[in-house]
Amino acid sequence: MTTAAPLTGSSSPAPGPAEAPADPAGGAGDGRSRRGLTPYWLLLPAGLWLAVFFVAPLFYQASTSVQSGSLEEGFRVTWEFSHYTDALETYGAHFVRSFGYAATATALCLVIGYPLAYMIAFRAGRWRNLVLVMVIAPFFTSFLIRTLAWKTILSDGGPVVGALKSLHVLDATSLLGLTGDERLLATPLAVVCGLTYNFLPFMILPLYSSLERIDTSLHEAARDLYAKPSTTFRKVTFPLSLPGVVAGTLLTFIPASGDYINAQLLGSPNEQMIGNAIQKQFLNVLDYPTAAAMSFLLMALILVMVSVYMRKAGTEELV
């Protein structure tokens, strides 16, 4: 009787086919590269749009601002930087007036818009969408038509002027230099009212978006800690809504600074803003270099003020 020899090792599986190496000229590498380029292809239409309609006109205006000549003889680049100093000397009051009106309108929009945005975010309930539609409803009407409507509302024989006269409010505003001759039209107050109304939605919508993201449990925690409503607003709500405040003030102040429709229709020559002066230089005087220089000065001053404001505001969400 023979005995089988004991097994000293385990049988190994049959070797399978060897894996083919990745093709260095294509395959997975090309797929990753194509996926990496996808965001840039998506940005291409917007980049082309900005290049054609923003960057190219900006360079053209920069070239125009240092030209000299006339419409009959033609304009040529002579590096005439005196257009900038002349614009500041001649239209310095217009710059100051524009920024003053825009800042006042921005402050009024914040005072009026913050309570409304707070109500929409926390108190509107099922009426929230309706109130939001009412906020953006003015956008369905032309900016010009809305301003003309304010010209009718503030007319000398209108009910608004009559009510303010009976309450002797116009006497107080006249002492402050906001109105004159017991009328509202052709006064600084009328221009500021028009700016405030037309740009109020630009303040409300960012404020609402910021307030709506605040967790209401933070308010409940503040109440549990016996904080008064005013303390809760000051310590919790307002600090958390600062990104909306910054965005709303920028969206209101920047376009209001360059606006000319409200000053043209609701003001007088004494209330002309820098936008009116630029329009006059471009369309009436036909002094294109001076008008381009004024436009660049306006952009530069706004950029400086916005940069300082953003740094002082200290919000990291917008940087």
C-alpha positions in Angstrom: 0.0 0.0 0.0 1.5 3.3 -1.1 0.9 6.6 0.7 0.4 9.8 -1.2 3.0 12.5 -0.6 1.7 15.4 1.5 1.1 18.7 -0.3 3.7 21.3 0.6 2.2 24.3 -1.1 -1.0 25.8 -2.4 -1.9 25.9 -6.0 -1.7 29.4 -7.5 -4.4 30.6 -9.9 -3.7 30.6 -13.5 -2.3 33.9 -14.6 -4.8 36.1 -16.4 -4.1 38.3 -19.3 -1.8 41.2 -18.6 -3.4 44.7 -18.3 -2.6 46.9 -21.3 -0.8 50.1 -20.3 -2.6 53.4 -20.8 -1.9 55.0 -24.1 0.3 58.1 -23.3 -1.0 59.8 -26.5 -4.7 59.6 -25.5 -7.3 57.8 -23.4 -7.8 58.9 -19.8 -5.3 61.8 -20.1 -7.3 63.5 -22.9 -10.5 63.0 -20.9 -9.1 64.7 -17.9 -7.7 67.6 -19.9 -11.0 68.1 -21.7 -12.8 68.2 -18.3 -10.3 70.7 -17.1 -11.0 73.0 -20.0 -14.8 72.9 -19.7 -15.1 75.8 -17.2 -13.0 78.0 -19.6 -15.3 77.1 -22.5 -18.3 78.0 -20.5 -16.7 81.4 -19.6 -15.9 82.1 -23.2 -19.2 83.7 -24.3 -19.3 86.0 -21.3 -15.6 86.9 -21.9 -16.2 87.7 -25.5 -19.2 89.8 -24.5 -17.2 91.8 -22.0 -14.3 92.2 -24.5 -16.5 93.6 -27.3 -18.9 95.7 -25.3 -16.8 96.8 -22.3 -13.0 96.4 -22.7 -12.9 97.7 -26.3 -15.1 100.8 -25.7 -13.1 101.5 -22.5 -9.8 101.6 -24.5 -11.5 103.7 -27.2 -12.7 106.2 -24.6 -9.2 106.3 -23.0 -7.8 107.1 -26.4 -10.5 109.8 -27.0 -9.7 111.5 -23.7 -6.2 112.4 -24.8 -7.1 113.6 -28.2 -7.3 117.1 -29.6 -9.0 118.7 -32.6 -12.5 119.4 -33.7 -15.4 117.6 -35.3 -14.7 119.4 -38.6 -10.9 118.8 -38.7 -11.0 115.5 -36.9 -9.5 114.3 -33.6 -6.1 112.8 -33.2 -4.2 111.4 -30.2 -1.8 114.1 -28.9 -1.7 113.0 -25.3 -3.6 116.1 -24.1 -3.9 115.2 -20.4 -5.0 118.8 -19.7 -8.6 117.6 -20.4 -8.6 115.9 -17.0 -7.4 119.0 -15.1 -9.8 121.3 -17.0 -12.7 118.9 -16.3 -12.0 119.0 -12.6 -11.7 122.8 -12.5 -14.8 123.4 -14.6 -17.1 120.7 -13.3 -15.8 120.1 -9.8 -19.1 121.3 -8.4 -21.0 118.8 -10.5 -18.9 116.0 -9.2 -19.5 117.1 -5.6 -23.2 117.6 -6.2 -23.5 114.1 -7.9 -21.8 112.3 -5.0 -23.8 114.3 -2.4 -27.2 113.5 -4.1 -26.2 109.8 -4.6 -25.0 109.4 -1.0 -28.2 111.0 0.4 -30.4 108.8 -1.8 -28.4 105.8 -0.8 -28.9 106.6 2.9 -32.7 107.1 2.4 -32.9 103.8 0.5 -31.2 102.0 3.4 -33.5 103.6 6.0 -36.6 102.8 3.9 -35.5 99.5 2.5 -34.2 97.8 5.5 -37.5 97.6 7.5 -39.3 96.4 4.3 -36.7 93.8 3.6 -36.9 92.7 7.3 -40.6 92.4 7.0 -40.5 90.3 3.8 -37.8 88.0 5.3 -39.3 87.3 8.7 -42.9 88.6 8.8 -44.5 88.3 5.4 -45.4 84.6 5.6 -47.5 83.5 2.7 -47.6 87.0 1.3 -43.8 87.0 0.7 -43.9 86.4 -3.0 -46.6 89.0 -3.5 -44.6 91.7 -1.7 -41.5 90.7 -3.7 -43.5 91.2 -6.9 -44.6 94.6 -5.7 -41.0 95.5 -5.0 -39.8 94.6 -8.5 -43.0 95.8 -10.3 -41.5 99.2 -11.1 -39.0 97.5 -13.3 -41.8 96.6 -15.7 -42.1 100.3 -16.5 -39.5 102.4 -18.3 -37.1 104.4 -16.1 -38.0 107.5 -18.0 -41.8 107.0 -17.5 -41.3 106.5 -13.8 -39.4 109.7 -13.5 -42.0 111.6 -15.5 -44.6 110.3 -13.1 -42.7 111.8 -10.3 -42.7 115.1 -12.2 -46.5 114.9 -12.1 -46.6 113.9 -8.5 -44.4 116.8 -7.4 -46.0 119.4 -9.6 -46.8 122.8 -8.1 -50.6 122.3 -8.2 -50.5 118.7 -7.0 -51.8 117.2 -3.8 -48.3 116.6 -2.4 -47.3 120.3 -2.5 -50.7 121.3 -1.2 -50.4 119.0 1.8 -46.8 120.1 2.6 -47.9 123.7 2.4 -50.7 123.2 4.8 -48.4 121.4 7.2 -45.7 124.2 6.8 -43.1 121.5 5.9 -42.0 123.5 2.9 -41.0 126.4 5.1 -38.6 124.1 7.1 -37.2 122.6 3.9 -36.7 126.1 2.4 -34.6 127.1 5.4 -32.5 124.0 4.9 -32.0 124.8 1.2 -33.8 121.7 0.0 -36.7 123.6 -1.6 -37.5 127.1 -2.6 -40.5 129.3 -3.5 -42.9 126.8 -1.8 -42.4 124.3 -4.6 -40.8 120.9 -4.9 -39.9 120.7 -8.6 -36.6 122.1 -9.7 -35.2 121.7 -6.2 -32.5 119.3 -4.7 -35.2 117.6 -2.7 -37.1 116.6 -5.9 -33.9 115.1 -7.4 -33.1 113.1 -4.3 -36.7 111.9 -4.1 -36.5 110.7 -7.7 -33.2 108.9 -7.2 -34.4 107.3 -4.0 -37.6 105.9 -5.7 -35.9 104.7 -8.8 -33.0 102.9 -7.0 -34.9 101.6 -4.0 -35.4 98.1 -5.4 -31.6 97.8 -5.8 -31.3 98.2 -2.0 -34.3 96.0 -1.0 -33.4 92.9 -2.9 -29.8 92.4 -1.6 -31.0 93.2 1.9 -33.8 90.6 1.6 -31.4 88.0 0.2 -29.0 88.5 3.1 -31.7 88.6 5.8 -33.5 85.5 4.4 -30.3 83.4 5.0 -30.2 84.2 8.7 -31.1 81.2 10.8 -34.1 82.0 12.9 -32.8 79.7 15.7 -30.3 82.5 16.5 -33.2 84.8 17.3 -34.7 82.1 19.6 -31.4 81.6 21.3 -31.1 85.4 21.9 -34.6 85.3 23.5 -33.7 82.4 25.6 -30.8 84.5 26.9 -33.3 87.2 27.8 -32.0 89.6 25.1 -34.3 92.5 24.2 -35.5 92.7 20.6 -33.4 95.8 20.1 -30.3 93.9 21.5 -31.1 90.9 19.2 -31.2 93.2 16.2 -28.0 95.1 17.2 -26.0 92.0 18.1 -27.4 89.3 15.8 -29.5 90.5 12.9 -27.7 93.6 11.7 -24.2 92.1 11.8 -25.3 89.0 9.9 -27.0 91.2 7.3 -24.0 93.4 6.6 -23.1 91.7 3.3 -26.6 92.7 2.0 -26.1 96.3 3.3 -22.8 96.6 1.5 -24.1 95.1 -1.7 -27.3 97.3 -1.6 -25.4 100.5 -0.9 -23.0 99.8 -3.8 -25.8 98.9 -6.2 -27.6 102.1 -5.3 -24.7 104.6 -5.0 -22.8 103.7 -8.2 -25.6 104.1 -10.7 -27.1 107.1 -8.8 -23.8 108.9 -9.1 -23.8 108.8 -12.9 -27.6 109.3 -13.3 -28.8 112.4 -15.3 -32.5 111.6 -16.0 -33.7 112.7 -12.5 -31.7 115.9 -12.5 -32.8 116.7 -16.0 -36.6 116.2 -15.4 -36.9 117.0 -11.7 -34.2 119.6 -11.2 -33.1 122.9 -12.6 -29.7 124.0 -14.0 -28.6 124.5 -10.4 -29.2 120.8 -9.7 -27.3 119.4 -12.7 -25.2 116.4 -12.0 -22.0 115.2 -13.7 -24.0 112.9 -15.9 -25.8 116.0 -17.3 -22.5 117.7 -18.0 -21.1 114.6 -19.8 -24.3 114.3 -21.9 -24.0 117.9 -22.8 -20.4 117.6 -23.9 -21.1 114.5 -25.9 -24.3 115.5 -27.7 -24.5 119.3 -27.7 -21.0 120.7 -27.5 -19.5 117.8 -29.4 -16.3 118.0 -27.3 -15.6 114.3 -27.2 -12.1 114.4 -25.5 -13.4 116.5 -22.6 -16.5 114.3 -22.2 -14.3 111.1 -22.3 -12.0 112.6 -19.7 -15.0 113.5 -17.4 -16.3 109.9 -17.8 -12.9 108.5 -16.8 -12.7 110.8 -13.8 -16.1 109.7 -12.7 -15.2 106.0 -12.9 -11.9 106.6 -11.1 -13.5 108.6 -8.3 -16.2 105.9 -7.8 -13.6 103.2 -7.9 -11.5 104.9 -5.2 -14.6 105.5 -3.0 -15.9 101.9 -3.4 -12.4 100.5 -2.6 -12.2 102.5 0.6 -15.8 101.6 1.5 -15.2 97.9 1.0 -12.0 98.0 3.1 -13.8 99.9 5.9 -16.8 97.6 5.8 -14.6 94.6 6.3 -17.0 92.1 4.8 -15.2 89.0 3.5 -18.2 87.6 1.6 -18.0 90.2 -1.2 -14.2 90.2 -1.6 
